[in-house]
Amino acid sequence: MRRVCAHCEFIDYVNPKIVAGSVVTKGDQILLCRRAIEPRKGYWTLPAGFMEEGETVEEGARREAREEACADIRIEQLLAVYSVPRIAQVQVMFRAELMSDISAGPESEEVGLFAWKDIPWSELAFPTVIWALTHYAETRHLPAFPPFANPPGTEKLTH
């Protein structure tokens, strides 16, 4: 069902929001940001957020890394596209390399570079963060690969 004006027949489309983000690495370490805003304030996440009008998805991912971690990144490759219809989101995640120092931006309480064994798994903000980290781990040594989608069995998390 769509809302349609009975007078002019204008259709009021309600579309999903697009989230752009990255698994950002420096050597064997991964950049994580502790959220300073809701939802999931105080939990760790990857630098990601809603795209702005007039930017490409790559530009959105780079902007989010700057806003959340004061980080300059180099996009390497598309990692995954996750569908989360329950909250009307499409999340586009890249693999990226950290090209600068980091510090907490206004949306982060703190930021850090984590070795795989030190990732605070029980304190990650969203299922898609776990998916992206897992998909990154599966491809970290591959120069090219097809992008991932939602992992099998995750339907209850998306609907």
N, C-alpha and C positions, 0 to 999 in steps of 0.2 A: 504494500500500500504506500502510495506517495501522496503528499499534500499537493493538490492542484487547485488553483484559483478558478472558481466557477465563472468569473467574469472574463478574464483574459487568457485563461488556460495556462498560465505560468506554472511550471513544475518546480517545486521547492525540493531540489535534490539534497539529500543528506548523505555525504560520502565519508568513508573512513579517513582517519588521519594517518599520515606517513611519518614514521620515525626513522631517522638516519643515525647510524652509529658505527662504531668500530671496535674490534679487538686490536688494541694498540700494543705493540711490543717494542722493547729495547733489549736486544740480545735474547736471553731466555726469560725475561721478565715481562709481565703483563700489567698494563695500567688499569687501576681500579679507582673509582671515586666514591667516597662515602656521601650519600645524599643529604643535603641540607634543607630539602623541601619535601613536602608530601607529593605523591604517595610514597610510602616506605622510607620516610626520613630516618636517617641513621644507618641504613643498610647500604651495602656496597653494590656498585653497578659499573657497567662499562660506560664510557662517554657516549651518550646518545640522547636524542630528543626530537621534538617535532620540527619538521621542515618549515621553512618560511617561504612565502610566495616569492617567485623570481630567482630561486636558487636551484641548482642541480642537487641530486641526492648526494653526490660527492662533496659539493660545497657545504651542504648541510652537515655532513659527518665531520668535516674539518672545522666548521664553526662550533659545533657542539664540543669538540675536543678543546678548542680555545676557551669557550665559555666555562666549561666544567673543570678543566685542569690546566688552563693557561698554556696549552700544549700545541705545538705545530706538528702536524703529522703528514706523512706521505702515504696516500692511498695505494695499496698494492693490488688488491683484487676483491671482487665481490665474494663474500663468504656465504651469505644466506639471505633468503627472503622468507620471513615468518608471517603467517596470517593469524591474527588474534581477533576474530570477529566478536567475541564476548565484550571487548572494549573498543571495537571499531578501529583497529589499528592494523597497519601493514608495517612491519619492521624490516628495514634493509640494512644489513650488517656487512661491513667490509673488514678485510685484514689490512692493517696499516702499521707503519713504522714510526716510532717517536723520533722527532728531529730536533727537539729542544729540551730544556729543563721543564719541570712541572711545578705547579703550586695550585692550591685550592682556589677555584673561581667562586663567584657568588652563589652558585647552586650546589657547592660541595663543602662539607665540613672539613674534609681532608682528602688527599689523594696519595697514592703510593704505587710503587712498582713491586709486584709480587712474583716470586718463583712459584711454579706450579704447585709444589707441595705446601706452600704457605697461603694459598688462596683461602679466604674465610668462607668456605662453602655454605656453612649454616647461616651466614649473615648476608647472602646475596639477595638482592631486592626482588628479582623477577625470574620466572622460569626461563624466559628467553635469554637471560644472561647466562644461565647454566647451559642452555642449548648452544649458544654462540661459543662459549669457552670449550665445550666438548667438541664441536665441529672444528674449531681452530686446532685443537689437539690432534684431531684425526688428519689434518692437512698441513701441519706446521712445517714439514720437510718437503712438501710437494710444491713445485714451481707453478703448477696449474691444476685445476680440478673443476668439476661442475659445481655450481652453487647448491647449497643445501636448502631444504624446506623444513617444515615442522617435523620433528621426529615421530616415528610411528608410535601409537599408543598415547599421544598427548591430546587427544580430542577433548577430554573433559576439562583441560586447562584453557581451551580456546572457545568453547561454546557455553 
